[in-house]
């Protein structure tokens, strides 16, 4: 028995010794830590390329902010080379600015965004300021697209490489570990830099950038079981006063007081510590991505021997070449689940998305629908999940409605017709109903004007609107033009008069919109027109003082007109003032059925007009905008107040006033016209444009009946100018001339037209 016991003891010792040897030879688990650092985080990609080249297998990844974004994409299966390709073609400036494409806005929203220079929340009659510059919607859309292949992975430890990231609870200041949920939402929260992006909400917590509390989560990676840690640190050192040139840099400096201290200890705990030389770059230097990626690669190469040694200790057989990941380009959405829509109906939201369920759509269509919702300004945040349901995909929309329903908007403008003007606007959403908006512009300056709009947006269905607009201006014009259109006594000693124009237009209409770019409108209109002058002084010296004003003013028109109207509009121009691509078709038909008839000459008549244009890119930063336009009067009515009046430069003229280079405002009149227009636009620097324009027209009464519309143009004009996209709106200066008459002039416009 004694011999048996001794033998068993030796066997047990041998087994334990073998087990200990086997454990000591187990390959080390490698964790990768990627710090935050804004644009500097692109250096992570360069470092990953070298880590892959050395043969190191990463077992865990943890990151914060930009490190979370790069880390999540790598953990989802993208190679370093694929990440390099993705980020090289990504325009981060556009993503961060979160500018909603013009094509995502309804026609009401287009007009709204192209009129005001500044908009501020106006709550309880107090002006406040937005929490952030951007809602981060464009970045979120891109993350959803890139991570579609792992959309159903809710536990981040189940990703091809287990992953985690860090957020900060903005209410408590506590660190929040993000290791489960919807991956794009988690990494978006980790990178929500204060003041730049709106805070994110996950599981009831309001989160901001994880770098505030833990910008280098080495502790979390070790807790997962990492034996060896590779760290890539792209954090800011403390900046000098000369480097603190922006609010972003100052906020980063405040945060770095603690993180720079923490990194002294954390860098010592990192087995292979990679610190790229990125001090010359700022956190917003996304335009220098190639240089930043190269700096990460260069820094990692200084550790190549250590990386190769680690790879040999891992002793992993090379994995078979994996199939390349292709970002989602199409999908089928079978079910739409909406959460958080208290003020806006499901029909309104579905109408904005503008795609049919259970049909294959391009991801760009989904992104367009999300942009349509974002363009309304009714939502502070639009987050969504794409989750498989067996037959297709569920779209779970998580909306955070904007609590601000009232806004104060301001703008300023100068041009040669309306002169100087300042606009004050008050906009109220949910004014009478859940999906409506009411807006009132009050315009002060050389001429007092107003513009009131009410719009009930029903998306796919017929929307409803009410407009009321009052316009007033004066212009010196040739007296002969007035005499040719109105029954006015001859005054041989007067060649030019100052014409005062007053236009009050009230409309009620129904509108249907297709994909935010095509609209059909039907409505009723009341228009009060008054043309008058003080130049022809008919003052009666025997008249009493209280009749002085009416005695000294001569009226050519002073009537109310009532009509029905219809409009068809297609507008895919990417910019109203300096378009570089797109199509435009704008048509309008009015049938005038009733008038107060100041001139005793009213009979029913109609006026139709149409404008067709396109923009052709010719070369880099060079485009050609060509348009054709025409209009005519139907019927034999002697009313001339709705004749077409050509001349001048500008946008958004009232009635049937048409801009035309070479001639001053209100210079050429007829009840029908055709016009061709072309403009070369060379953008020689960002937001700076060199412009050359030419236009040609035939204008006369009954132009189409006589066939003269298809003859050599009677009127031509040219303009050469400069345009600048300022924060007030476009600034444009044009030198204009025509060979027909000696009438060269300079047109000047500052700010959005209104």
Buried (B, 14 or more C-beta within 10 A) or exposed (E): EEEEEEEEEEEEEEEEEEEEEEEEEEBBBBBBBBBBBBBBBBBBBBBBBBBBBBBBBBBBBBBBBBBBBBBBBBBBBBBBEBBBEBBEEBEBEEBBEBBBBBBBBBBBBBBBBBBBBEBBBBBEEEEEEBEBBBBBBBBBBBBBBBBBBBBBBEEBEEBBBBBBBBBBBBEEEEBBBBBBBBBBBBBBBBBBBBBBBBBBBBEEBBBBBBBBBBBBBBEBBBBBEBBBBBBBBBBBEEBEEEBEEEEBBEBBBEBBEEBBEBBEEBBEBBBBBBBBEBEEBBBBBBEBBEBBBBBBBBBBBEBEEBBBEBBEBBEEEEEEEEEEBEBBEEBEBBBBEBEBBEBBBEEBBBBBBBBEBEEEBEBEBBBBBBBBBBBBBBBBBBBBBBBEEEEBBBBBBBBBBBEBBBBBBBBBBBBBBBEBBEBEBBBBBBBEEEBBBBBBBBBEBEBEBBBBBBBBBBBBEBBBBBBBBBBBBBBEBBBEBBBBBBEBEEEEEEEEBEBBBBBBBBBBBBBBBEBBBBBBBEBEBBBBBBBBBBBBEEEEEEEEEEEEEEBBBBBBBBBBBBBBBBBBBBBBBEBBBBBBBBBBBBBBBBBBBEBEEBBEEBEBBBBBBBBBBBBEEEEEBBBBBEBBBBBBBBBEBEBBBBBBBBBBBBBBBBBBBBBBBBBBBBBBBBBBBBBBBBBBBBBEEEEEBBBBBBBBBBBBBEBBEEEBBEEEBBBBBBBBBBBBBEEBBBBBBBBBBBEEEEBEBEBEBBBBBB
